Amino acid sequence: MSGGYAELHCLSNFTFQRGASSARELFERAHLQGYQALAITDECTLAGIVRAWQAAKATGVRLLVGSELRVHDGPKLVLLVEDLRGYQHLCKLITRARRRAGKGEYQLLREDFAGPLDGLVALWVPDDPLDATPGQWLREVFGAQLWLAVHLHRGADDRQRLQQMQALAASLSLRTVACGDVHMHARGRRALQDCMSAIRHHTTVAGAGQRLFANGERHLRPLAQLAELYPQHLLQASLEIAARCTFDLGQLRYQYPHEVVPPAHTATSWLRELCERGLRWRWPAHVEAATRQALEHELALIAELRYESYFLTVHDIVQFARGQGILCQGRGSAANSVVCFVLGITELDPTRTHLLFERFLSRERDEPPDIDVDFEHERREEVLQYVFNRYGRHRAALTAVASTYHAA
């Protein structure tokens, strides 16, 4: 590849009190500037990555998944995901760091890097270009996957800094790459970024002084301006790294448990068996032809989309709860499903209310169904422990909600 640029270090507004622009704004700006790819590297979080993925699809600018991380009493680096393995390793690092600290904080230790790190590209962001010590450790950890990130923001010392960074890279046999340390999509967002920085430091904008950026250069700059600042090979290196990062969120597919299927059955045959039992349980006297027809329609679509194990898993969890006397209730669009009704997941007969099954699951929507089940608060932990013990903690997770005042 020749020409062009991929921004490899960019914060969105999911890096709270630092990033001043939304993913949509960032990707629209990157598209306008002619960038080939844009990495969203929010600090120790992937909370905004789905919105970034959606913005990338809308604009045609390729998303690179990553995160900025600061090692406790150590260097700052940006980790970029090359493939699915790298995504898994990054998720584990973020989880360890977040669990170790209080809400809103994280603590990433050197020991966290002892495990596998394949599938990750590391960009070292030196605090002091004259200190090679952190880079020596990072080189031991990442080997040839480590690059030196060069940030130039039209400071008075840019020329000297570039020379120092090149000397540092040469001393450690590292390759260098141009990065923007982007905090906003356009220069006009600087006032907001200054305000957030002041809030982060518990002061006023007027009192923040040198804790604010010296200028508004941390935005997605035009390619012509980047070409004035950086040697061409540093810009070209950004494209080389971007080409290696082929991971896409669309590749993620949940691997459903097999424990829910008895040895003599397939997932398809076992789901049908349970539904037949459910028919006799719900309508012991007589099953209407319309009900049977609706069930067959649903089972056929579930089999076509290969979601049988999902329904079996939810059924298994609900059966455990009811067997233990734990109150539970399926809700939402799952109430439109005859399958959910005969499995005992929901309590509303959709054939009586004429609810539309396709609102719950359809071929056209191309997304998995969503079955919401409420469990009584006082005994919810019993259900969680059952899930962990039956399916393994490595295959179960609790989701978090990132509450924001404005994250459009």
N, C-alpha and C positions, 0 to 999 in steps of 0.2 A: 504494500500500500504506500502511496505517496500523497503528501499534502493532508490537510485536515487535522482534526484534534479530537481527543476524547477526554473529557474532564473526569479525573479519577478521585477527586477529594471534594465532596460537596455535602453540606448540611442542609436539611430541610427544616421546617418549623417543628418537626418532631425531636429535634435537639433543642429542648426547651431553654429559653432565655439566651440562645445563641443564633440559631437559624431563623432568618427573618422572612422566608418565602415558602410558599406551599410547593408541593411536588408539581402541581399543574403549572404554576407560574415558572418553575425552573425548567420543565420540559418544553413548554411553549417558547421560552427564551432560547433554550439550546437549539431548538428547531430553527428559529429565526436566525441564529448565528451560524448555522451550518455545521454544528457538532455531529460527529458520527456516533457518539455514545456519551452517556452521562451516568456516573456512579453516584448513588445516594448512599452516603456513609455516615449516617447519624451516629452520635456518640453512644456506644454500648447499648444499642437498641435496633430492632428491626420493626418497631411499631408502625412506622410510616411506609413500609416497603410495598404493601399492597396498593396504596394510593399512588405510589411512584410507578408501579407496574401498569396500573390503569392509565396514568398520564403518558407513559411511554407508548402504550398501544395506540392511544389517541393521536399522538404526534408523529409516530414513526421513528423516534429517536430511541436507540437501544438502551435499555436499562442494565447497568452493572450493579450487582448487589454487594454491599460491603458495610463496614462499620469502622469508625474511628475509636481507638482505644488508648487509654493511658495506663501503662503498667504501674502498679503501686511503687513509689520511689524509683521509678524507672522511665524508660523512653515512651514517647508517643508514636503510635503507628496506625496505619490504615490497612485493614485486611479486606481484600477483594476476593470474591468467590469465583472460582473457575468452573466448578462442576458440583454435582449433588453432594459428593463427599465433603467438599469444602463448605457447602452450606450447612451440613450437619455439624462439622467441626466448629464453625463460627457460632452456631446456635448454642452449642455446649459451652463455649467460652463465655458468651454473654450470660447464660444462665448461671454458671458458677460465680461470675463476678457480681451479678445482681443479688443472688441469694446470700452472699457473704456480707452485704452491707444493708443499711437501713433504706427505707423508701426514698426513692429519688437519687440514690447514690449507688456506687459500685466499687468493688475492690478487686482488681485483677492482679494476681500474683505470678511471679516467674514460674512457680511450680505448675501453674495451669497450662504451660506450654510443653509439658513433658510428654503428653500424649500425641497421637497422630495429628498432623497438620497438613496432610496432602490435600490438594485441591484449593489451596489458599495462596494468593500472592500478597506479600507484605511490603508496604511502603513505609520506610522509616522517615519520620519527621523530626530532625534533630533540633534540640533546644539550643545547642551550642555547636556550630560547625567546626569548632576547633577541638572538640572532645570526641574521640573515636571509641571510647570505652563502651557506651551503650551499643554501638554498632557491632562491636566484636561479639557481644553476647547474642545479638539478633542474628548475626551471620552463622553462629553455631546452631541456632534454633531453626532457621529457615533455609540456610544454604543458598542455592542458586535462585530460590524464590524471593529473595530479598532485593529490593530496589531502594535507592535513595530519592526521596521526593524533594524537588526543588521548587520553592515558592518564591516568586518575585512579584512585588506589588508597587513598583515605581518608587521605591525608597531611595534615599540619597546614597545608600550603601549597596545598591543592587549589583553593581559590577564587582565590588569586592566580595559580596556574599556568593555570587556565582563562582568566582575563583576559589573561594574557601570550600564550597560544596564539591566542586570538581576535584580538589585536592583530597578532601575527606573520602570521596568515593574511590579515588585511585589508591589510597592507603589501605583500603579494605577490599579492593577488587570488586566493587559494587557498580552496577549500572545506574544511571541517573534518568529521571523522568520528570517532565514538567507537570506541575499540579497547581491548582488555583486556590486551595483552601477557601472554597466558595461558601459564603454565609447568606447571600441574597441573590435574587435573579438579576436585578438591575441596580445601577448606582443610586437611583432615586429611593431605594428602600433603606438607605444608610441611616436616616433619622430614627427609624424604628429599631434598627439593629443597635444603634447607640443607646436607645432607651432601654432595650432589653439587657444590654451589657451593664448599664447602671443598676438596674434592678438586681441582676445577679450578684453585683458587688455591694448591694445594700447602700447605695448612695444616689446622688442626683447626677444627671448628665453633666451639669456644670462642675460638679465635684469629682467626676470620674477621672479626669486628667488622662494620663498615659495608659490607663486601663481600657480606653477606647482605641479602636484602630486609627492609625494616623491618617488614613484616607479611605475613599470608597472603592478601592480596587478589588475587593473580595466579592466580585460579581462575575457573571458569565460574560467574559469580554469578547469582543470581535476577534476573529482569527487574525486579521491584519495587525491588531495591537499585540497579540501573543507572539506573532512572528518578529515584531520589533524587539521584544523582551528576551525571548528564548532562542538559543541555537536550534537549528532545524532538527537535529538528531534527538533533542529532548522532546520535541513535539511528536516526532515520529515514534518515539518509544511509547507514548500514550496509546497510540493505535496498536502497537504490538501487544501491549498488555490487554487492551480491550478485546483483541481478536482471540486471546487465550481464555477470556471469561465468557464461556458459552452457556452458562447456567441461566435458566429461565424459570420463573415461578410456575409457569404452566406445566413444567415437568413433574411437579409434586403430585403424587398419587398415593392415597392412603392404602396401606396393605392391611386388608381386613383379617381379623383373627380366624383361625381354622378350628379353634377349640369348640366352637358352637355347633359343629356338624358331627353327628355320631359316625362311627367307622363305616356303617353299612349304607350311608347316604352321601349324596352330593349336597352342596348348598341349595341347589334348586329343588331337589326332591325333598329335603328336610323342611324347607320353607313351605312347600305345598302340603306336606304332612301336617305341620302345625296349623296351617290355615284350615285344612279339612276338619281337624279337631275343634278349631275355633268356631267353625260354622255350626257344628253340632252343639257346642256350648252356648253360643249366642241365640240360635234358633232350634231348640231341641225338637219342636213339633214339625216345622216345615221351613224350607229355604226357598224364598221367592226366586223365580227365574231371573229377574232383573238383578238380584243380589249376586247370584251365581255368575251372571254375565259380567258384572262389574268386577268381581274377584278375578275372573279369568283374564280380563283386560289388564288389570293391575299386575298380576303375576307375569304375564307375557312381557310387559314393558320393563318390569324389574329385572327379569331374566335377560332381556335384550341389552339393558344398560349395565348388567352384572352388579347389581346392588343387593343381591340376596343376603350376603353375609352381614351387611349393615343392618338390615331388619332383624336378622337372627341375633346379632349382638345386643341391640336395644331390647329385644324380647327377653334375652337372657338376664339382663340387668334388672328389668322390670319384674321378672319372675322371682329373682332373688329378693328384691325389696318386699314384694307382696308376701313371699314365704316367711319373711321375718316380721311381718306386721307393720312394715314401714309404709306410710301413706305416700302415694305417688300418683301423678296424673299427667298424661300426655296432652299437649295443647298446640295451638297454632294451626298451620296448614296441614299437619299430620291428621287432624280430625276429618279431613276430606277423604281419607283412605280407608277402604274396606279392609285391606290387609292389616293396617294398624288396629282397627276395631276388633277383628277376630283374634288377633294376637294378644289382646288385652292391654295394649299400649294406650289406647284412647277409649273414651266411654260414650262418645256421641256416634250414633248410627248414621253414617253419611247417606245411606239409601233413603232415609226418611226425610232428610233435610235437603236432598238433591244438591249437595256440595260438589264442586268441580275438582276431580282428582288431579287434573293437569296443573292446578294452582300449586299443588304439592310436588308433583314430579311429572316432567314432560320431556319428550325427546328433543324438542326445539330449544329448551332452555340450556341444555348441555351443562348442567351442574348437579351435584349430588343433592338428594333430599335432605331436609333439615327437620329432625324430630326433636322437639323440645319436651323434656320430661321434668316436671317439678317434683322434688322429694322434700318431705317435711324437714324443716331446718334442724330440729333437735337431733335427728338421726341420719343426717346426710353423710356424716363422716363414715358411718358403717358401709354405706354404698360405695364411697370412694375407696375404702380399704378393700372391699370385695373386688372392685375393678383392678386395683393394683396387684392384688394377690392372684387373681385368676388370669389376667392377661399380661402381667409384668409391668413394672414401672417404666421400662424402656419403651413401652408401646402405649403409654397413657400419659396425658398431660392436662394440666389445668390452664385455662386461658386467662389472660389479663385484659383489662380494659384501660386504655390510656385516656383518661378524662382531660379534656382541654376546654379552654374558653373559646378558642378560635383555631381550627385546624382544617380549614376548607381546602 
